[in-house]
Amino acid sequence: MEIDPFIFRLSIFILSIFIGYYVVWSVTPSLHTPLMSVTNAISSVIIVGAIIASLAGESNSNFEISNIIGFFAILLAAINIFGGFLVTQRMLQMYKKKKKK
Amino acid sequence: MSPNLAAFLYLTSGILFILALRGLSSPETSRQGNLFGISGMLIAIIVTFLVAESFSKEFIYVLIFLSAGGIIGSVIAYKIPMTAMPQLVAGFHSLVGFAAVLVAISAFLEPNVFNLGTVGNIKTASLIEMSLGASIGAITFSGSVIAFLKLQGIMSGSPIIFRGQHILNGLIGISIVVSIVYLCISQLPHLFWILILISFLVGFLLIIPIGGADMPVVISMLNSYSGWAAAGIGFTLENTALIITGALVGSSGAILSYIMCKGMNRSFFNVILGGFGATDDTAKNIEKKPVKSGNAEDAAFLMKNASSVIIVPGYGMAVAQAQHVLREMVDFLKKNGIKVSYAIHPVAGRMPGHMNVLLAEANVSYDEVFELDDINNDFANTDVAFVIGANDVTNPAAKTDPQSPIYGMPVLDVEKCKSVLFVKRSLSPGYAGIDNELFYRDNTLMLFADAKKMTEDIVKNLN
């Protein structure tokens, strides 16, 4: 019997949880706020699904319902991607060590 | 583009996201980490376009919505004050949650687009995955909206409790599971809509009983949920980048929730069940005890004559926006050869690391800022502790009084300093609704004023 491809995805998922666990414990507590904003930005990679939904269907016909839902999802995810990465960048710029006199 | 190459590139973007989080292990590497994250996102988006190979009318609209969202997001990112970071993050979580719901809906309506079968005959595994993604996404959305409203002050931060709350939540939780099972058996579209509706309701009911100061846990928890929702959708779309990211974000949020709960010595369930900080019996006869109060002049005098000072900031500093003037004060002290450091409690503020960001904004060098464990032993050798906008995290009752609701919570040992300066607007108890015996100690001087105003006055007196 062949292995269901689902099992491979599940393996990736479980291994990623472990990676996440160890990587996040190594994040310094003073950067926990940027951690939250950057995880927020990367979870917007869900935009991939929104793009697929938007581009579906015959291109010369009218928009289908999934196209319209997809457009809206793209808007939301794009706010998050730009907002999340930029605000993280803005915060990280402020974490500076001052030169000792 | 061949599906194999695309899968490989999605994996690459997943790895770049891991590196983005890895970068946050120190401020030096963090900026580079963020660039990794941005490249990962760019790769994922471009690959999706190349796989779809559809550059028609829809493509134009995709670009329009993408840029519109990009502009809105960038404006928000540049305009938002650092003190509003908790509500910004809550608001962003709600967007991820809602986007997950929308993607799940479109996959349900047109499964053929995503290779999941046909309408009314969707593969069971895909149906489970998209139901979970939609349900968790919906909970994330409505929960984050409530968290946002509470943090923004539009909704009162005090917990909303009613009789039978937990039973109601339990029943709704069971009904979610039941509707997913029936959905898989019957493929009835109504069940899918009902599922989404009750999930919205759960998110709402879950967050209303949780009080303002428990928000660090709530935000971390919603962070985690948004990750699991993304992972659910990732399984539906069979997309590695989304699965990896979902797992990373999910575990990140879970760890932060754990750290926050530990910082308050409370179990996760205790926080989620809510109601903490509800004023049930605060009318416990608060005796009138003598308090020493002083003014800015006294405070300036004390600090000028000290050789070491530790600053303990809390949420009150954020509310009063006192971080900049606080830095000015510290600059004066340092010019006079006084050693100054900052002590930050894990749950100070309304989200993990909130105080660190505010101090960084005020140009405080991050090597002067210490976590609880690293600085707690230094209080005994310090002349002055300057507590600004913090309260419960300094309460010695957590160490001495087993009856206290915060007993066992790790606290900063400020009472071991030679003298304690306490900037506070009034003697009112902190969030936990308990009196702080520190106010009545001989070595405590209360400075009754707005945090910003008082610090400004102290700066004037130091000159």
Interface residues (C-beta under 8 A of the other chain):
Chain A: P5 F6 R9 I12 F13 I14 S16 I17 I19 G20 Y21 V23 V24 W25 S26 V27 T28 P29 S30 L31 H32 T33 P34 L35 M36 S37 V38 T39 N40 A41 I42 S43 S44 V45 I46 I47 V48 G49 A50 I51 I52 A53 S54 L55 A56 G57 S59 N60 F63 E64 I65 S66 N67 I69 G70 F71 F72 A73 I74 L75 L76 A77 A78 I79 N80 I81 F82 G83 G84 F85 L86 V87 T88 Q89 R90 M91 L92 Q93 M94 Y95 K96 K97 K98
Chain B: S13 G14 F17 I18 A20 L21 R22 L24 S25 S26 P27 S30 R31 G33 N34 G37 I38 G40 M41 A44 I45 T48 F49 A52 S54 S56 K57 E58 F59 Y61 V62 F65 L66 S67 A68 G69 G70 I71 I72 G73 S74 I76 A77 Y78 I80 M82 M85 L88 V89 F92 H93 L95 V96 F98 A99 A100 L102 V103 I105 S106 A107 L109 E110 V113 F114 A125 I219 S220 N223 S226 G227 A230 A231 I233 G234 F235 T236 L237 E238 N239 T240 A241 L242 I243 I244 T245 G246 A247 L248 V249 G250 S251 S252 G253 I255 L256 I259 I344 P346 M351 P352 G353 H354 N356 V357 A360 E361 N363 S365 Y366 D367 V369 E371
